[in-house]
Amino acid sequence: NEYMTHRYFQHLEFNRPESLPWVKSLVERVAGVPAAEQRVPGDGHVEHHAETYDDMSLKNDERWRANKASQSLDDDYYRGTAFHWSATLIMTVQMLPSVLPTYALMGWSLPDTFAILLPSMLLHAVVWNAIHPPMHGLPPVALTDGFGTGPGVAGGKAFSEWLIGTRYAHWIFENHMGHHVLGGQCNYNVCCPMTGLLRYGEIWGDMCNYNVCC
């Protein structure tokens, strides 16, 4: 889900030696890769945090622009704020081990399961890419970079403007601000904050909340 992808991939917590030992043990047994050598590369999201002020605006002064962290984002128009196609793929694959058996036990066929899963993944990417970059003063994401509502999408601009003006967007903006204010150590769900709330009792002021959208 969004929580796991945001926390362990985008924030690179998977790379910590003590993180998810059972997953690393399974990978070591199946693929033969020693746990100590298992690492994910990240997608610029950690650098995005370093670039963001507590009010969600982005640093742009000369001193910051000369920093290696800032320069590492220069090739990304969205400066680490977008949910790129690669992130959507990783999140989808990461969900399969839990989604497929759960839906099978409920009597769903494989085609029916994917008929629900894949549109849900695209909907998540649309919402993230329509609201997360604008939270930081950047435009919605174009289809060349992720499933979004940016240039080339009919009605995309109007949809983004409508979504950003809703009470839902105001709620997740405050939730996500908590994620940044507390150093990216909480509120991992961007689009679906209820996931973190149900699992960890996360609220704006807690040291959790990894979900941006859920």
C-alpha positions in Angstrom: 0.0 0.0 0.0 0.9 3.7 -0.1 2.3 3.6 3.5 4.8 0.8 2.7 5.9 2.3 -0.6 6.3 5.8 0.9 8.1 4.7 4.0 10.3 1.8 2.9 11.1 2.8 -0.7 10.8 6.5 -1.0 12.2 7.2 2.5 14.7 4.3 2.1 13.9 2.7 5.4 14.3 -0.6 3.7 18.1 0.1 3.6 18.4 0.2 7.4 19.9 -3.0 8.7 17.1 -3.5 11.3 14.3 -2.8 8.8 12.0 -5.7 7.6 14.4 -8.6 8.5 11.8 -11.2 7.5 11.5 -9.7 4.0 15.3 -9.6 3.5 15.5 -13.2 4.8 13.0 -14.3 2.3 14.8 -12.5 -0.5 18.1 -14.1 0.6 16.6 -17.5 0.5 14.8 -17.1 -2.9 17.2 -14.9 -4.8 20.5 -15.6 -2.9 21.1 -11.9 -2.3 22.6 -11.5 1.2 20.5 -9.3 3.5 23.3 -6.8 4.1 23.5 -6.2 0.3 19.8 -5.6 -0.3 19.2 -1.9 -1.0 16.6 0.2 -2.9 17.9 3.3 -4.8 15.1 5.7 -4.0 13.6 8.3 -6.3 14.7 11.7 -5.0 12.1 11.8 -2.3 14.6 12.1 0.6 16.3 15.1 -1.2 12.8 16.6 -1.7 12.4 16.6 2.1 15.7 18.4 2.5 14.5 21.0 0.0 11.2 21.7 1.7 10.5 24.3 4.4 7.9 23.6 7.2 5.4 25.7 5.3 5.7 23.3 2.3 7.5 25.9 0.1 10.7 24.8 -1.6 14.2 26.3 -1.0 15.6 28.2 -4.0 18.4 30.3 -2.7 21.9 30.2 -4.2 23.4 28.4 -1.3 20.9 25.6 -1.5 21.1 25.4 -5.2 24.9 24.7 -4.9 24.2 21.8 -2.6 24.6 18.2 -4.0 21.1 17.3 -2.7 19.6 20.1 -4.7 21.6 19.4 -7.8 20.5 15.7 -7.7 16.9 16.9 -8.2 17.7 19.2 -11.2 17.0 16.5 -13.8 13.5 15.9 -12.2 11.1 18.6 -13.2 8.9 17.8 -10.2 11.9 17.7 -7.8 11.0 14.5 -6.1 7.3 15.3 -5.5 5.8 13.1 -8.3 4.6 9.5 -8.1 6.5 8.4 -11.2 5.5 5.4 -13.3 8.3 3.4 -11.6 6.8 4.1 -8.1 3.4 3.0 -9.3 4.9 -0.2 -10.6 6.7 -0.9 -7.4 3.6 -0.2 -5.3 1.5 -2.5 -7.5 4.0 -5.4 -7.3 4.4 -4.8 -3.5 0.7 -5.3 -3.0 0.3 -8.6 -5.0 1.5 -10.9 -2.1 -1.4 -9.7 0.1 -4.0 -8.8 -2.5 -4.0 -12.0 -4.6 -4.6 -14.5 -1.7 -7.0 -12.2 0.1 -9.2 -11.8 -3.0 -8.9 -15.5 -3.8 -10.2 -16.4 -0.4 -13.2 -14.1 -1.0 -13.9 -16.0 -4.2 -12.6 -13.5 -6.7 -11.0 -14.7 -10.0 -7.6 -13.4 -11.0 -9.0 -11.2 -13.9 -11.6 -9.8 -11.5 -8.9 -9.0 -8.9 -6.8 -7.2 -11.4 -9.9 -5.4 -12.7 -10.1 -3.8 -9.2 -6.4 -3.5 -8.4 -5.0 -1.8 -11.5 -7.6 1.0 -11.7 -7.2 1.6 -8.0 -3.4 2.0 -8.5 -4.0 4.4 -11.3 -6.5 6.4 -9.3 -4.0 6.7 -6.4 -1.3 8.0 -8.8 -3.8 10.5 -10.3 -4.7 11.9 -6.9 -1.1 12.0 -5.7 0.2 13.6 -8.8 -2.7 16.1 -8.9 -2.2 17.4 -5.4 1.2 16.6 -4.0 3.4 18.7 -6.4 0.9 21.6 -6.1 1.3 21.4 -2.3 4.9 22.4 -2.9 4.2 25.0 -5.5 4.8 22.8 -8.6 2.3 21.9 -11.4 0.4 18.6 -11.6 2.3 15.7 -13.2 2.2 15.1 -17.0 1.6 11.6 -18.4 5.2 11.4 -19.6 6.3 11.2 -15.9 3.4 9.4 -14.2 -0.4 8.9 -14.3 -1.5 12.4 -13.6 -3.6 15.4 -14.7 -0.9 17.6 -16.2 -0.4 18.8 -19.8 -2.0 16.6 -22.5 -4.8 15.3 -20.3 -8.2 16.5 -21.3 -9.9 18.2 -18.4 -6.9 17.6 -16.2 -6.3 21.2 -15.1 -9.9 21.7 -14.2 -9.9 18.4 -12.2 -6.8 19.3 -10.3 -8.1 22.8 -9.4 -11.4 21.3 -8.2 -9.7 18.6 -6.2 -7.3 21.0 -4.5 -10.2 23.1 -3.4 -12.1 20.3 -1.6 -12.2 19.7 2.1 -10.4 16.4 1.4 -7.4 18.2 -0.1 -7.3 20.6 2.9 -7.3 17.6 5.3 -4.5 15.8 3.6 -2.5 19.0 3.2 -2.5 19.4 7.0 -1.7 15.7 7.4 1.2 15.9 4.9 2.5 19.1 6.5 2.8 17.1 9.7 4.9 14.6 7.7 7.4 17.3 6.7 7.4 19.2 10.0 8.3 16.0 11.8 11.2 15.2 9.5 9.4 12.6 7.4 9.2 10.2 10.4 5.4 10.1 10.4 2.2 10.6 8.3 3.4 8.5 5.4 0.1 8.2 3.7 -0.4 11.2 1.4 -3.8 10.3 -0.2 -5.2 7.9 2.3 -4.3 9.0 5.9 -6.9 6.6 7.5 -4.5 3.7 6.9 -1.9 5.1 9.1 -4.5 6.2 11.7 -6.0 2.7 11.9 -2.7 0.9 12.1 -0.7 3.3 14.3 -3.1 5.8 15.8 -1.4 8.5 13.8 -2.7 12.1 14.0 -1.2 15.4 12.8 1.0 15.8 15.8 2.1 12.2 16.3 5.5 10.8 15.2 4.0 8.6 12.5 1.5 9.4 9.7 3.4 7.9 6.7 0.4 7.9 4.3 0.1 11.0 2.0 -3.1 10.1 0.2 -4.7 7.3 2.3 
